[in-house]
Amino acid sequence: MNAFVIHHSANTEREPFVADLELRVPGLRRVEAIVRPDAPVEGSTRSHLSIIERAKADRLPSVWIMEDDCILTPAFNVETWLYTLDRADPARQSPGLETDGFAIVVGGAAGWRAPYDACLPRDAHLVGVERWSSCHCWVVFQQAYDALLQCDPRMAIDVSAANLQVRKAVRVPFVAVRPRNCSSPERRIADDGPWFQRAEAGLLSVLEGNTPAVTFRRSPEVDEEAFEDDLLLFQRENRSVIALNKAAASLWDALRWPQTPRDLASLLVEAGIRASQAEQIVASTLDGLIAHRFAIPVSADPDRSPAPASPGSDR
């Protein structure tokens, strides 16, 4: 387990949080925070990037980064957390998991936008999202190292990471939150508690299938061309290319109009595909379409939008 906690040793108010993390996370290593009093957000971002750079140099398959105001929740358990990460690992083909994995997994979020349904099987406890708020506890797989290291260090790390065109997911229930009334880099006081509670409740609804995920449609920046038995899509903005088989192509055709993941699964069931298999096909297809913006969100419940930037949204 390649786990690190960013901690400014002079910040004694965070020491109890770090000590608790060391008790609960085997082999946790401290990394001295990069402090820039004139640019605190940049200092925080550079702290995260320095760990990712080290992970890349050491050829680590993934790295788990926490900030020193991270509090592990009762839902955290080392074994189940590792199981979740194993299911998320894009380098593995986990039995029963019909997606290409996730390059970034977040342990808890103060906000989120555009969920594209729960990852199957549901005991992975993952909900794919387009973006989220807060990097107090997150795991980065090697597939995202290069893209993250090219980010502007002047931007908050969660903003830069959320903008990447890689698959991202939030673990639900949350395994980590932030304490109330904890000072931010700007030395102000913020209470993210209500944001975490609201975000977790919304994502749990998606995980449990009680709330429909966001509606998607085709991006207008896509060209298509038939090739043998497949359909090739070309994304003009980012020059991505994807090949769709017959089932995936039928979903693409349906995305001429706004569709939720459940809508798409229903279309496959009507075509004679078993419900469980249909859900897996939809999850796998949407993962690829969304990651490279072949499909884009149309609308979402305003209550699900990420928390606005706040003094406590980053370290």
C-alpha positions as CSV (number, residue, x, y, z in Angstrom):
1,M,0.0,0.0,0.0
2,N,1.7,3.2,-1.2
3,A,0.1,5.7,1.2
4,F,1.3,9.2,1.9
5,V,0.0,12.1,4.0
6,I,0.9,15.7,3.3
7,H,1.7,17.4,6.6
8,H,3.3,20.8,7.5
9,S,5.3,19.8,10.6
10,A,4.9,23.3,12.0
11,N,1.1,23.0,11.9
12,T,0.6,21.4,15.3
13,E,-3.2,21.6,15.1
14,R,-3.1,18.9,12.4
15,E,-0.8,16.5,14.4
16,P,-3.7,14.6,16.1
17,F,-5.3,13.9,12.7
18,V,-2.0,12.6,11.2
19,A,-1.4,10.5,14.3
20,D,-4.8,8.8,13.9
21,L,-4.1,8.2,10.2
22,E,-0.9,6.5,11.1
23,L,-2.7,4.2,13.5
24,R,-5.3,3.1,10.9
25,V,-3.2,3.0,7.7
26,P,-0.3,0.5,7.7
27,G,2.9,1.9,6.3
28,L,1.6,5.5,6.0
29,R,4.5,7.9,5.1
30,R,4.6,11.6,5.9
31,V,5.6,14.1,3.2
32,E,6.5,17.6,4.3
33,A,4.0,20.1,2.8
34,I,5.3,22.7,0.3
35,V,4.3,25.9,2.0
36,R,3.9,29.1,0.0
37,P,2.4,31.8,2.2
38,D,1.9,34.1,-0.8
39,A,0.3,31.4,-2.9
40,P,-1.2,28.7,-0.5
41,V,-3.3,26.9,-3.2
42,E,-0.2,26.5,-5.4
43,G,1.8,25.2,-2.4
44,S,-1.0,22.6,-1.8
45,T,-1.1,21.5,-5.5
46,R,2.7,21.2,-5.7
47,S,2.6,19.0,-2.6
48,H,0.3,16.6,-4.3
49,L,2.2,16.7,-7.6
50,S,5.5,16.0,-5.8
51,I,4.1,12.7,-4.5
52,I,2.7,11.8,-7.9
53,E,6.1,12.6,-9.5
54,R,7.8,10.4,-6.9
55,A,5.3,7.6,-7.7
56,K,6.0,7.8,-11.4
57,A,9.8,7.7,-10.8
58,D,9.4,4.7,-8.6
59,R,7.1,3.0,-11.1
60,L,4.4,2.6,-8.5
61,P,1.1,1.3,-10.0
62,S,-0.9,3.7,-7.8
63,V,-0.5,6.1,-5.0
64,W,-2.9,7.0,-2.2
65,I,-2.6,10.6,-1.1
66,M,-4.2,12.2,2.0
67,E,-4.0,15.6,3.5
68,D,-3.4,16.2,7.1
69,D,-7.0,17.3,7.8
70,C,-8.3,13.9,6.5
71,I,-10.5,12.0,8.9
72,L,-11.3,8.3,8.1
73,T,-14.9,7.5,8.7
74,P,-16.5,4.4,10.3
75,A,-17.0,3.1,6.8
76,F,-13.2,2.8,6.3
77,N,-11.7,-0.7,6.6
78,V,-8.3,-1.5,5.1
79,E,-9.5,-4.8,3.5
80,T,-12.7,-3.3,1.9
81,W,-10.8,-0.2,0.7
82,L,-8.2,-2.4,-1.0
83,Y,-11.0,-4.4,-2.6
84,T,-12.5,-1.2,-3.9
85,L,-9.2,-0.1,-5.4
86,D,-8.6,-3.6,-6.9
87,R,-12.0,-3.3,-8.7
88,A,-11.1,0.2,-9.9
89,D,-7.6,-0.6,-11.1
90,P,-7.7,0.1,-14.9
91,A,-4.7,-2.3,-15.4
92,R,-6.7,-5.3,-14.2
93,Q,-9.7,-7.2,-15.6
94,S,-11.6,-7.9,-12.3
95,P,-14.2,-10.7,-12.6
96,G,-17.6,-9.3,-13.0
97,L,-16.5,-5.7,-13.6
98,E,-17.6,-4.6,-17.0
99,T,-15.7,-1.3,-17.2
100,D,-12.2,-0.3,-18.1
101,G,-11.6,0.8,-14.5
102,F,-11.0,4.3,-13.1
103,A,-7.7,6.2,-13.1
104,I,-8.7,8.3,-10.1
105,V,-10.7,7.2,-7.0
106,V,-11.8,9.6,-4.4
107,G,-12.4,8.6,-0.8
108,G,-15.0,11.3,-0.2
109,A,-16.2,14.5,-1.9
110,A,-17.6,17.8,-0.8
111,G,-19.5,17.9,-4.1
112,W,-19.9,16.2,-7.5
113,R,-21.4,16.5,-10.9
114,A,-22.7,14.2,-13.6
115,P,-22.7,10.7,-12.2
116,Y,-22.9,8.1,-14.9
117,D,-24.3,5.4,-12.8
118,A,-22.9,3.0,-10.2
119,C,-20.0,0.8,-11.1
120,L,-20.9,-2.9,-11.4
121,P,-20.8,-5.0,-9.3
122,R,-22.2,-2.7,-6.7
123,D,-20.1,-4.1,-3.9
124,A,-17.2,-2.2,-5.4
125,H,-18.9,0.9,-3.9
126,L,-17.9,3.1,-6.8
127,V,-19.9,5.8,-8.6
128,G,-18.4,7.2,-11.7
129,V,-18.5,11.0,-11.9
130,E,-17.4,13.7,-14.3
131,R,-16.0,16.0,-11.6
132,W,-15.9,16.4,-7.8
133,S,-14.6,18.7,-5.0
134,S,-11.8,18.0,-2.5
135,C,-8.6,15.9,-2.8
136,H,-8.2,15.3,1.0
137,C,-8.2,11.5,0.3
138,W,-7.7,10.2,-3.2
139,V,-5.9,7.4,-5.1
140,V,-4.2,8.0,-8.4
141,F,-3.4,5.1,-10.7
142,Q,-0.4,5.3,-13.0
143,Q,-2.6,5.8,-16.1
144,A,-3.2,9.4,-14.8
145,Y,0.3,10.3,-13.7
146,D,1.4,12.0,-16.9
147,A,-1.8,14.0,-17.3
148,L,-1.7,15.3,-13.7
149,L,2.0,16.3,-13.9
150,Q,1.2,18.5,-16.8
151,C,-1.4,20.5,-14.8
152,D,-0.9,24.1,-13.9
153,P,0.3,24.1,-10.3
154,R,-1.4,27.5,-9.7
155,M,-4.7,25.8,-9.9
156,A,-6.3,23.8,-7.1
157,I,-5.5,20.2,-7.5
158,D,-9.1,19.0,-7.4
159,V,-10.0,21.4,-10.2
160,S,-7.1,20.3,-12.4
161,A,-7.8,16.6,-11.7
162,A,-11.5,16.9,-12.3
163,N,-10.9,18.5,-15.7
164,L,-8.8,15.6,-16.9
165,Q,-10.2,13.3,-19.5
166,V,-9.7,10.1,-17.5
167,R,-12.3,8.0,-15.7
168,K,-13.0,9.1,-12.1
169,A,-15.0,7.6,-9.3
170,V,-16.1,8.4,-5.8
171,R,-16.2,5.7,-3.1
172,V,-19.6,5.5,-1.5
173,P,-20.2,5.4,1.5
174,F,-17.3,7.9,2.0
175,V,-14.3,6.5,3.7
176,A,-12.8,10.0,4.5
177,V,-14.1,13.5,5.2
178,R,-12.7,16.7,6.6
179,P,-13.1,18.0,10.1
180,R,-15.3,20.9,10.9
181,N,-13.8,24.3,11.6
182,C,-10.4,23.4,10.2
183,S,-8.2,26.2,8.9
184,S,-7.5,26.3,5.1
185,P,-4.3,27.4,3.3
186,E,-5.7,30.9,3.5
187,R,-5.9,30.5,7.3
188,R,-9.6,31.0,7.3
189,I,-12.2,28.8,8.9
190,A,-14.5,26.6,6.8
191,D,-17.0,23.9,7.6
192,D,-17.3,21.4,4.8
193,G,-19.5,19.0,6.8
194,P,-22.8,19.9,5.3
195,W,-21.3,19.6,1.8
196,F,-19.9,16.1,2.4
197,Q,-23.2,15.0,3.9
198,R,-25.2,16.3,1.0
199,A,-22.8,14.8,-1.6
200,E,-22.7,11.4,0.1
201,A,-26.5,11.2,0.3
202,G,-26.8,12.0,-3.4
203,L,-24.2,9.5,-4.4
204,L,-25.7,6.8,-2.2
205,S,-29.0,7.3,-4.1
206,V,-27.2,6.7,-7.4
207,L,-25.4,3.6,-6.0
208,E,-28.6,2.1,-4.6
209,G,-30.5,2.9,-7.8
210,N,-33.0,5.1,-6.1
211,T,-32.1,8.2,-8.1
212,P,-31.7,8.4,-11.9
213,A,-28.3,9.5,-13.0
214,V,-27.8,12.5,-15.2
215,T,-29.1,12.6,-18.7
216,F,-26.6,12.3,-21.6
217,R,-26.6,13.0,-25.3
218,R,-24.1,13.0,-28.1
219,S,-21.5,15.7,-28.3
220,P,-22.0,17.9,-31.4
221,E,-18.2,17.6,-31.9
222,V,-18.3,14.0,-33.1
223,D,-18.0,12.5,-36.6
224,E,-18.8,8.8,-37.3
225,E,-17.9,6.3,-39.9
226,A,-18.8,2.7,-40.4
227,F,-15.8,0.3,-40.5
228,E,-16.5,-3.4,-41.2
229,D,-18.8,-4.5,-38.3
230,D,-17.9,-1.5,-36.0
231,L,-18.8,2.1,-35.9
232,L,-15.8,4.5,-35.5
233,L,-16.3,7.8,-33.7
234,F,-14.0,10.8,-34.0
235,Q,-14.0,13.5,-31.4
236,R,-12.9,16.7,-33.2
237,E,-12.0,18.7,-30.0
238,N,-9.6,16.3,-28.5
239,R,-8.9,14.0,-31.5
240,S,-10.0,10.9,-29.7
241,V,-11.2,7.8,-31.6
242,I,-13.3,5.0,-30.3
243,A,-14.7,1.9,-32.0
244,L,-18.2,0.6,-31.0
245,N,-19.5,-2.9,-31.5
246,K,-23.1,-3.5,-32.6
247,A,-24.6,-3.2,-29.0
248,A,-22.6,-0.1,-28.2
249,A,-23.5,1.4,-31.6
250,S,-27.1,1.0,-30.8
251,L,-26.6,3.0,-27.6
252,W,-24.8,5.7,-29.6
253,D,-27.8,5.8,-32.0
254,A,-30.1,6.3,-29.0
255,L,-28.0,9.2,-27.7
256,R,-29.3,11.3,-30.6
257,W,-31.9,12.2,-27.8
258,P,-31.2,12.7,-24.1
259,Q,-31.0,9.4,-22.3
260,T,-30.3,8.3,-18.7
261,P,-28.2,5.1,-18.2
262,R,-31.4,3.3,-17.2
263,D,-33.1,4.4,-20.4
264,L,-30.3,2.9,-22.4
265,A,-30.3,-0.3,-20.4
266,S,-34.1,-0.6,-21.1
267,L,-33.5,-0.3,-24.8
268,L,-31.1,-3.3,-24.7
269,V,-33.5,-5.3,-22.6
270,E,-36.2,-4.6,-25.3
271,A,-33.7,-6.0,-27.8
272,G,-33.5,-9.3,-26.0
273,I,-30.5,-8.7,-23.7
274,R,-30.7,-9.8,-20.1
275,A,-31.1,-6.9,-17.6
276,S,-27.9,-7.6,-15.7
277,Q,-25.9,-7.8,-18.9
278,A,-27.6,-4.7,-20.3
279,E,-26.5,-2.7,-17.2
280,Q,-22.9,-3.9,-17.7
281,I,-22.9,-3.0,-21.4
282,V,-24.3,0.5,-20.7
283,A,-21.8,1.1,-17.9
284,S,-18.8,0.0,-20.0
285,T,-20.0,2.0,-23.1
286,L,-20.7,5.2,-21.2
287,D,-17.4,5.0,-19.4
288,G,-15.6,5.3,-22.7
289,L,-18.0,7.8,-24.3
290,I,-17.9,10.2,-21.3
291,A,-14.2,10.0,-20.6
292,H,-13.4,11.4,-24.0
293,R,-16.4,13.6,-24.4
294,F,-18.2,11.7,-27.1
295,A,-21.2,11.9,-24.8
296,I,-21.9,14.9,-22.6
297,P,-24.3,15.6,-19.7
298,V,-27.5,17.4,-20.6
299,S,-29.0,18.2,-17.2
300,A,-28.6,17.3,-13.6
301,D,-30.4,18.0,-10.4
302,P,-29.0,21.3,-9.1
303,D,-28.7,19.7,-5.7
304,R,-26.1,17.4,-7.1
305,S,-23.7,20.1,-8.3
306,P,-20.3,20.4,-6.7
307,A,-19.8,22.6,-3.7
308,P,-18.7,26.0,-4.9
309,A,-15.1,27.0,-4.4
310,S,-14.6,27.8,-0.7
311,P,-11.7,28.5,1.5
312,G,-11.8,24.9,2.8
313,S,-12.1,23.2,-0.6
314,D,-8.4,22.5,-0.8
315,R,-5.6,22.2,1.8
